[in-house]
Amino acid sequence: MGNRGKLSGPLLDRIDLQIEVPALPAEALQGAPDGEPSAAVRLRVAAARNRQLQRQRKPNARLGPREIDAHCQPDESGAALLRSAVTRLNLSARAYHRILRVARSIADLAGSEPILSTHIAEAVQYRRFTKE
């Protein structure tokens, strides 16, 4: 949990992605697969950025609350999941909008125009450590 206790809730609320990465033993690092090549990731990110620019003429990171409402609405099951997360985790309006913005980016990276419940679930996972 480290230094998280030293940061205020309002400050943490302004950070879009928060994940905890546990230390791995040396054996796990030595036997780990190489992973996805950087060139493939670069192509996927460029395609996602192009989708964003075509849809809203700016990257998702620059969307304001009204633009998030216009461009980041999830499907029905995603909306239900988000409502549940907001209630269960007592999320602020700022956190709600950040989850939608991150879910929009996750959907864009997956090549999906609709924001699905899987995209919402992943975005919530990136925020869940702020309220523990």
N, CA and C atoms as an extended XYZ file, in Angstrom:
396
Properties=species:S:1:pos:R:3:atomname:S:1:resname:S:1:resid:I:1 pbc="F F F"
N         0.816       -1.183        0.000 N   MET     1
C         0.000        0.000        0.000 CA  MET     1
C         0.869        1.259        0.000 C   MET     1
N         2.078        1.170        0.437 N   GLY     2
C         3.083        2.211        0.273 CA  GLY     2
C         2.667        3.600        0.713 C   GLY     2
N         2.868        4.570       -0.165 N   ASN     3
C         2.648        5.974        0.142 CA  ASN     3
C         1.220        6.425       -0.099 C   ASN     3
N         0.334        5.543       -0.503 N   ARG     4
C        -1.039        5.941       -0.818 CA  ARG     4
C        -1.708        6.609        0.375 C   ARG     4
N        -1.401        6.165        1.590 N   GLY     5
C        -1.981        6.754        2.780 CA  GLY     5
C        -1.567        8.193        2.990 C   GLY     5
N        -0.499        8.629        2.350 N   LYS     6
C        -0.010        9.992        2.500 CA  LYS     6
C        -0.682       10.954        1.525 C   LYS     6
N        -1.423       10.441        0.557 N   LEU     7
C        -2.079       11.290       -0.423 CA  LEU     7
C        -3.534       11.491       -0.039 C   LEU     7
N        -4.023       12.696       -0.242 N   SER     8
C        -5.414       12.986        0.105 CA  SER     8
C        -6.368       12.372       -0.919 C   SER     8
N        -7.586       12.102       -0.479 N   GLY     9
C        -8.615       11.561       -1.365 CA  GLY     9
C        -8.852       12.437       -2.575 C   GLY     9
N        -9.009       13.780       -2.404 N   PRO    10
C        -9.226       14.635       -3.571 CA  PRO    10
C        -8.069       14.598       -4.575 C   PRO    10
N        -6.842       14.438       -4.096 N   LEU    11
C        -5.714       14.333       -5.015 CA  LEU    11
C        -5.749       12.992       -5.751 C   LEU    11
N        -5.976       11.905       -5.015 N   LEU    12
C        -6.072       10.587       -5.644 CA  LEU    12
C        -7.210       10.529       -6.657 C   LEU    12
N        -8.269       11.272       -6.389 N   ASP    13
C        -9.436       11.291       -7.267 CA  ASP    13
C        -9.094       11.863       -8.640 C   ASP    13
N        -8.008       12.598       -8.746 N   ARG    14
C        -7.606       13.224      -10.013 CA  ARG    14
C        -6.671       12.346      -10.841 C   ARG    14
N        -6.333       11.181      -10.334 N   ILE    15
C        -5.450       10.262      -11.043 CA  ILE    15
C        -6.302        9.222      -11.744 C   ILE    15
N        -6.169        9.133      -13.068 N   ASP    16
C        -7.033        8.252      -13.864 CA  ASP    16
C        -6.769        6.773      -13.630 C   ASP    16
N        -5.527        6.351      -13.636 N   LEU    17
C        -5.194        4.929      -13.530 CA  LEU    17
C        -4.370        4.690      -12.284 C   LEU    17
N        -4.822        3.746      -11.463 N   GLN    18
C        -4.100        3.392      -10.255 CA  GLN    18
C        -4.109        1.880      -10.144 C   GLN    18
N        -2.939        1.297      -10.216 N   ILE    19
C        -2.860       -0.153      -10.078 CA  ILE    19
C        -1.760       -0.486       -9.085 C   ILE    19
N        -1.931       -1.602       -8.436 N   GLU    20
C        -0.913       -2.076       -7.524 CA  GLU    20
C        -0.166       -3.206       -8.222 C   GLU    20
N         1.135       -3.101       -8.253 N   VAL    21
C         1.965       -4.101       -8.919 CA  VAL    21
C         2.826       -4.780       -7.861 C   VAL    21
N         2.501       -6.020       -7.527 N   PRO    22
C         3.289       -6.711       -6.506 CA  PRO    22
C         4.675       -7.078       -7.054 C   PRO    22
N         5.629       -7.167       -6.155 N   ALA    23
C         6.981       -7.574       -6.542 CA  ALA    23
C         6.951       -9.038       -6.973 C   ALA    23
N         7.725       -9.357       -7.991 N   LEU    24
C         7.813      -10.729       -8.482 CA  LEU    24
C         9.149      -11.337       -8.078 C   LEU    24
N         9.163      -12.605       -7.740 N   PRO    25
C        10.449      -13.250       -7.450 CA  PRO    25
C        11.275      -13.371       -8.734 C   PRO    25
N        12.575      -13.447       -8.590 N   ALA    26
C        13.483      -13.504       -9.740 CA  ALA    26
C        13.144      -14.659      -10.676 C   ALA    26
N        12.714      -15.797      -10.118 N   GLU    27
C        12.383      -16.956      -10.959 CA  GLU    27
C        11.237      -16.633      -11.914 C   GLU    27
N        10.269      -15.889      -11.443 N   ALA    28
C         9.126      -15.525      -12.288 CA  ALA    28
C         9.553      -14.575      -13.392 C   ALA    28
N        10.474      -13.678      -13.083 N   LEU    29
C        10.949      -12.737      -14.093 CA  LEU    29
C        11.767      -13.443      -15.176 C   LEU    29
N        12.566      -14.404      -14.775 N   GLN    30
C        13.416      -15.114      -15.731 CA  GLN    30
C        12.608      -16.011      -16.649 C   GLN    30
N        11.494      -16.547      -16.179 N   GLY    31
C        10.706      -17.457      -16.989 CA  GLY    31
C         9.534      -16.786      -17.688 C   GLY    31
N         9.435      -15.451      -17.579 N   ALA    32
C         8.300      -14.735      -18.158 CA  ALA    32
C         8.399      -14.688      -19.681 C   ALA    32
N         7.266      -14.795      -20.370 N   PRO    33
C         7.279      -14.673      -21.834 CA  PRO    33
C         7.628      -13.239      -22.238 C   PRO    33
N         8.033      -13.077      -23.479 N   ASP    34
C         8.465      -11.771      -23.974 CA  ASP    34
C         7.335      -10.751      -24.036 C   ASP    34
N         6.097      -11.198      -24.203 N   GLY    35
C         4.987      -10.259      -24.297 CA  GLY    35
C         4.775       -9.779      -25.718 C   GLY    35
N         3.911       -8.800      -25.859 N   GLU    36
C         3.545       -8.263      -27.169 CA  GLU    36
C         4.635       -7.315      -27.669 C   GLU    36
N         4.994       -7.400      -28.944 N   PRO    37
C         6.021       -6.491      -29.476 CA  PRO    37
C         5.561       -5.029      -29.442 C   PRO    37
N         6.488       -4.137      -29.208 N   SER    38
C         6.183       -2.707      -29.130 CA  SER    38
C         5.545       -2.188      -30.420 C   SER    38
N         5.958       -2.705      -31.556 N   ALA    39
C         5.405       -2.239      -32.837 CA  ALA    39
C         3.903       -2.526      -32.918 C   ALA    39
N         3.473       -3.668      -32.420 N   ALA    40
C         2.045       -4.005      -32.430 CA  ALA    40
C         1.267       -3.090      -31.489 C   ALA    40
N         1.842       -2.807      -30.341 N   VAL    41
C         1.189       -1.904      -29.393 CA  VAL    41
C         1.100       -0.507      -30.000 C   VAL    41
N         2.174       -0.059      -30.626 N   ARG    42
C         2.196        1.267      -31.254 CA  ARG    42
C         1.098        1.398      -32.303 C   ARG    42
N         0.902        0.367      -33.119 N   LEU    43
C        -0.148        0.396      -34.145 CA  LEU    43
C        -1.536        0.461      -33.511 C   LEU    43
N        -1.754       -0.305      -32.458 N   ARG    44
C        -3.052       -0.311      -31.789 CA  ARG    44
C        -3.343        1.049      -31.136 C   ARG    44
N        -2.332        1.654      -30.533 N   VAL    45
C        -2.507        2.971      -29.909 CA  VAL    45
C        -2.774        4.028      -30.978 C   VAL    45
N        -2.063        3.981      -32.087 N   ALA    46
C        -2.288        4.943      -33.172 CA  ALA    46
C        -3.702        4.804      -33.740 C   ALA    46
N        -4.174        3.579      -33.903 N   ALA    47
C        -5.533        3.359      -34.410 CA  ALA    47
C        -6.565        3.891      -33.416 C   ALA    47
N        -6.333        3.675      -32.125 N   ALA    48
C        -7.259        4.171      -31.090 CA  ALA    48
C        -7.282        5.699      -31.100 C   ALA    48
N        -6.136        6.307      -31.216 N   ARG    49
C        -6.068        7.782      -31.251 CA  ARG    49
C        -6.787        8.318      -32.479 C   ARG    49
N        -6.615        7.662      -33.613 N   ASN    50
C        -7.318        8.096      -34.824 CA  ASN    50
C        -8.827        8.004      -34.640 C   ASN    50
N        -9.314        6.934      -33.993 N   ARG    51
C       -10.750        6.807      -33.715 CA  ARG    51
C       -11.239        7.982      -32.883 C   ARG    51
N       -10.454        8.341      -31.873 N   GLN    52
C       -10.823        9.450      -30.993 CA  GLN    52
C       -10.900       10.769      -31.762 C   GLN    52
N        -9.904       11.019      -32.584 N   LEU    53
C        -9.863       12.274      -33.339 CA  LEU    53
C       -10.991       12.344      -34.366 C   LEU    53
N       -11.327       11.217      -34.988 N   GLN    54
C       -12.433       11.201      -35.939 CA  GLN    54
C       -13.769       11.405      -35.238 C   GLN    54
N       -13.953       10.796      -34.078 N   ARG    55
C       -15.215       10.848      -33.352 CA  ARG    55
C       -15.458       12.212      -32.705 C   ARG    55
N       -14.418       12.781      -32.070 N   GLN    56
C       -14.649       13.968      -31.249 CA  GLN    56
C       -13.627       15.079      -31.461 C   GLN    56
N       -12.738       14.916      -32.445 N   ARG    57
C       -11.733       15.913      -32.811 CA  ARG    57
C       -10.716       16.231      -31.711 C   ARG    57
N       -10.600       15.351      -30.735 N   LYS    58
C        -9.605       15.498      -29.663 CA  LYS    58
C        -9.438       14.149      -28.981 C   LYS    58
N        -8.301       13.957      -28.301 N   PRO    59
C        -8.122       12.684      -27.570 CA  PRO    59
C        -9.062       12.608      -26.369 C   PRO    59
N        -9.337       11.400      -25.930 N   ASN    60
C       -10.230       11.188      -24.791 CA  ASN    60
C        -9.775       11.936      -23.541 C   ASN    60
N        -8.484       12.050      -23.346 N   ALA    61
C        -7.957       12.707      -22.152 CA  ALA    61
C        -8.394       14.165      -22.055 C   ALA    61
N        -8.755       14.769      -23.151 N   ARG    62
C        -9.140       16.185      -23.172 CA  ARG    62
C       -10.652       16.403      -23.128 C   ARG    62
N       -11.420       15.349      -22.990 N   LEU    63
C       -12.871       15.483      -22.943 CA  LEU    63
C       -13.328       16.069      -21.615 C   LEU    63
N       -14.215       17.048      -21.690 N   GLY    64
C       -14.845       17.608      -20.493 CA  GLY    64
C       -16.094       16.813      -20.142 C   GLY    64
N       -16.721       17.131      -19.011 N   PRO    65
C       -17.897       16.376      -18.568 CA  PRO    65
C       -19.023       16.282      -19.607 C   PRO    65
N       -19.346       17.367      -20.294 N   ARG    66
C       -20.407       17.320      -21.314 CA  ARG    66
C       -20.013       16.431      -22.487 C   ARG    66
N       -18.735       16.499      -22.869 N   GLU    67
C       -18.262       15.664      -23.974 CA  GLU    67
C       -18.224       14.191      -23.562 C   GLU    67
N       -17.898       13.936      -22.311 N   ILE    68
C       -17.925       12.557      -21.811 CA  ILE    68
C       -19.352       12.023      -21.894 C   ILE    68
N       -20.324       12.849      -21.495 N   ASP    69
C       -21.726       12.442      -21.590 CA  ASP    69
C       -22.122       12.154      -23.033 C   ASP    69
N       -21.552       12.881      -23.980 N   ALA    70
C       -21.904       12.696      -25.394 CA  ALA    70
C       -21.199       11.502      -26.035 C   ALA    70
N       -19.950       11.246      -25.668 N   HIS    71
C       -19.137       10.256      -26.382 CA  HIS    71
C       -18.792        8.998      -25.598 C   HIS    71
N       -19.116        8.959      -24.326 N   CYS    72
C       -18.639        7.860      -23.480 CA  CYS    72
C       -19.753        7.088      -22.784 C   CYS    72
N       -20.898        6.971      -23.393 N   GLN    73
C       -21.992        6.251      -22.765 CA  GLN    73
C       -21.854        4.754      -23.013 C   GLN    73
N       -21.867        3.970      -21.943 N   PRO    74
C       -21.733        2.518      -22.098 CA  PRO    74
C       -23.048        1.877      -22.532 C   PRO    74
N       -22.951        0.613      -22.936 N   ASP    75
C       -24.167       -0.144      -23.238 CA  ASP    75
C       -24.937       -0.354      -21.941 C   ASP    75
N       -26.107       -0.964      -22.032 N   GLU    76
C       -26.994       -1.108      -20.872 CA  GLU    76
C       -26.338       -1.856      -19.713 C   GLU    76
N       -25.664       -2.965      -20.010 N   SER    77
C       -25.028       -3.723      -18.928 CA  SER    77
C       -23.836       -2.964      -18.349 C   SER    77
N       -23.128       -2.211      -19.184 N   GLY    78
C       -22.025       -1.388      -18.689 CA  GLY    78
C       -22.517       -0.270      -17.790 C   GLY    78
N       -23.659        0.337      -18.155 N   ALA    79
C       -24.236        1.399      -17.335 CA  ALA    79
C       -24.669        0.849      -15.976 C   ALA    79
N       -25.258       -0.354      -15.966 N   ALA    80
C       -25.677       -0.970      -14.705 CA  ALA    80
C       -24.462       -1.272      -13.828 C   ALA    80
N       -23.413       -1.784      -14.434 N   LEU    81
C       -22.191       -2.078      -13.686 CA  LEU    81
C       -21.597       -0.803      -13.107 C   LEU    81
N       -21.587        0.261      -13.888 N   LEU    82
C       -21.037        1.526      -13.411 CA  LEU    82
C       -21.868        2.089      -12.255 C   LEU    82
N       -23.193        2.024      -12.359 N   ARG    83
C       -24.051        2.487      -11.261 CA  ARG    83
C       -23.743        1.706       -9.982 C   ARG    83
N       -23.583        0.403      -10.119 N   SER    84
C       -23.267       -0.438       -8.973 CA  SER    84
C       -21.922       -0.054       -8.364 C   SER    84
N       -20.922        0.178       -9.209 N   ALA    85
C       -19.587        0.543       -8.721 CA  ALA    85
C       -19.618        1.890       -8.013 C   ALA    85
N       -20.354        2.839       -8.555 N   VAL    86
C       -20.442        4.165       -7.932 CA  VAL    86
C       -21.031        4.044       -6.532 C   VAL    86
N       -22.077        3.241       -6.395 N   THR    87
C       -22.717        3.053       -5.095 CA  THR    87
C       -21.817        2.280       -4.140 C   THR    87
N       -21.302        1.148       -4.614 N   ARG    88
C       -20.505        0.258       -3.762 CA  ARG    88
C       -19.211        0.924       -3.297 C   ARG    88
N       -18.560        1.666       -4.207 N   LEU    89
C       -17.269        2.271       -3.886 CA  LEU    89
C       -17.390        3.726       -3.444 C   LEU    89
N       -18.633        4.238       -3.403 N   ASN    90
C       -18.871        5.623       -2.997 CA  ASN    90
C       -18.021        6.592       -3.826 C   ASN    90
N       -18.104        6.464       -5.132 N   LEU    91
C       -17.284        7.274       -6.029 CA  LEU    91
C       -17.868        8.663       -6.230 C   LEU    91
N       -16.993        9.625       -6.411 N   SER    92
C       -17.402       11.004       -6.665 CA  SER    92
C       -17.809       11.164       -8.134 C   SER    92
N       -18.392       12.315       -8.448 N   ALA    93
C       -18.742       12.626       -9.832 CA  ALA    93
C       -17.478       12.663      -10.694 C   ALA    93
N       -16.405       13.180      -10.136 N   ARG    94
C       -15.139       13.233      -10.883 CA  ARG    94
C       -14.655       11.818      -11.199 C   ARG    94
N       -14.730       10.917      -10.223 N   ALA    95
C       -14.307        9.531      -10.450 CA  ALA    95
C       -15.202        8.854      -11.482 C   ALA    95
N       -16.503        9.116      -11.415 N   TYR    96
C       -17.457        8.574      -12.385 CA  TYR    96
C       -17.058        8.970      -13.806 C   TYR    96
N       -16.775       10.257      -14.008 N   HIS    97
C       -16.384       10.726      -15.342 CA  HIS    97
C       -15.029       10.154      -15.769 C   HIS    97
N       -14.133       10.021      -14.847 N   ARG    98
C       -12.827        9.449      -15.186 CA  ARG    98
C       -12.967        7.983      -15.590 C   ARG    98
N       -13.825        7.251      -14.905 N   ILE    99
C       -14.056        5.849      -15.289 CA  ILE    99
C       -14.618        5.776      -16.697 C   ILE    99
N       -15.576        6.637      -17.010 N   LEU   100
C       -16.139        6.643      -18.366 CA  LEU   100
C       -15.078        6.992      -19.412 C   LEU   100
N       -14.225        7.968      -19.091 N   ARG   101
C       -13.175        8.370      -20.034 CA  ARG   101
C       -12.177        7.228      -20.253 C   ARG   101
N       -11.783        6.578      -19.187 N   VAL   102
C       -10.853        5.452      -19.301 CA  VAL   102
C       -11.504        4.288      -20.044 C   VAL   102
N       -12.780        4.012      -19.748 N   ALA   103
C       -13.492        2.937      -20.447 CA  ALA   103
C       -13.590        3.233      -21.942 C   ALA   103
N       -13.779        4.500      -22.300 N   ARG   104
C       -13.814        4.899      -23.712 CA  ARG   104
C       -12.464        4.586      -24.363 C   ARG   104
N       -11.378        4.864      -23.666 N   SER   105
C       -10.043        4.572      -24.197 CA  SER   105
C        -9.807        3.075      -24.316 C   SER   105
N       -10.271        2.310      -23.333 N   ILE   106
C       -10.134        0.851      -23.387 CA  ILE   106
C       -10.901        0.298      -24.578 C   ILE   106
N       -12.119        0.801      -24.790 N   ALA   107
C       -12.916        0.371      -25.946 CA  ALA   107
C       -12.213        0.742      -27.246 C   ALA   107
N       -11.659        1.939      -27.313 N   ASP   108
C       -10.942        2.368      -28.515 CA  ASP   108
C        -9.745        1.471      -28.798 C   ASP   108
N        -9.007        1.109      -27.755 N   LEU   109
C        -7.855        0.220      -27.935 CA  LEU   109
C        -8.288       -1.171      -28.397 C   LEU   109
N        -9.487       -1.578      -27.992 N   ALA   110
C       -10.015       -2.891      -28.396 CA  ALA   110
C       -10.668       -2.834      -29.776 C   ALA   110
N       -10.773       -1.635      -30.348 N   GLY   111
C       -11.409       -1.486      -31.652 CA  GLY   111
C       -12.923       -1.527      -31.586 C   GLY   111
N       -13.479       -1.227      -30.429 N   SER   112
C       -14.922       -1.297      -30.212 CA  SER   112
C       -15.514        0.102      -30.129 C   SER   112
N       -16.526        0.369      -30.938 N   GLU   113
C       -17.207        1.666      -30.811 CA  GLU   113
C       -18.068        1.706      -29.557 C   GLU   113
N       -18.904        0.689      -29.301 N   PRO   114
C       -19.655        0.757      -28.043 CA  PRO   114
C       -18.745        0.472      -26.849 C   PRO   114
N       -19.054        1.123      -25.744 N   ILE   115
C       -18.369        0.838      -24.488 CA  ILE   115
C       -19.155       -0.273      -23.811 C   ILE   115
N       -18.529       -1.429      -23.655 N   LEU   116
C       -19.177       -2.611      -23.108 CA  LEU   116
C       -18.916       -2.737      -21.607 C   LEU   116
N       -19.640       -3.627      -20.972 N   SER   117
C       -19.453       -3.829      -19.538 CA  SER   117
C       -18.029       -4.284      -19.220 C   SER   117
N       -17.395       -5.028      -20.123 N   THR   118
C       -15.998       -5.449      -19.878 CA  THR   118
C       -15.067       -4.240      -19.833 C   THR   118
N       -15.344       -3.231      -20.646 N   HIS   119
C       -14.527       -2.012      -20.634 CA  HIS   119
C       -14.748       -1.237      -19.343 C   HIS   119
N       -16.002       -1.169      -18.892 N   ILE   120
C       -16.307       -0.504      -17.620 CA  ILE   120
C       -15.629       -1.245      -16.468 C   ILE   120
N       -15.726       -2.572      -16.466 N   ALA   121
C       -15.124       -3.372      -15.393 CA  ALA   121
C       -13.619       -3.133      -15.317 C   ALA   121
N       -12.961       -3.102      -16.462 N   GLU   122
C       -11.514       -2.859      -16.463 CA  GLU   122
C       -11.204       -1.456      -15.947 C   GLU   122
N       -11.972       -0.469      -16.370 N   ALA   123
C       -11.741        0.903      -15.914 CA  ALA   123
C       -11.959        1.031      -14.412 C   ALA   123
N       -12.970        0.360      -13.883 N   VAL   124
C       -13.217        0.387      -12.434 CA  VAL   124
C       -12.041       -0.243      -11.696 C   VAL   124
N       -11.483       -1.313      -12.244 N   GLN   125
C       -10.337       -1.964      -11.605 CA  GLN   125
C        -9.158       -1.011      -11.467 C   GLN   125
N        -9.002       -0.102      -12.412 N   TYR   126
C        -7.899        0.850      -12.342 CA  TYR   126
C        -8.129        1.919      -11.280 C   TYR   126
N        -9.343        2.027      -10.745 N   ARG   127
C        -9.656        3.024       -9.720 CA  ARG   127
C        -9.881        2.405       -8.353 C   ARG   127
N       -10.068        1.115       -8.266 N   ARG   128
C       -10.568        0.505       -7.046 CA  ARG   128
C        -9.654        0.674       -5.841 C   ARG   128
N        -8.378        0.912       -6.034 N   PHE   129
C        -7.468        1.019       -4.910 CA  PHE   129
C        -7.599        2.342       -4.161 C   PHE   129
N        -8.275        3.330       -4.754 N   THR   130
C        -8.379        4.631       -4.090 CA  THR   130
C        -9.320        4.603       -2.911 C   THR   130
N       -10.264        3.665       -2.869 N   LYS   131
C       -11.280        3.682       -1.814 CA  LYS   131
C       -11.083        2.576       -0.786 C   LYS   131
N        -9.972        1.843       -0.834 N   GLU   132
C        -9.742        0.758        0.128 CA  GLU   132
C        -9.121        1.271        1.396 C   GLU   132
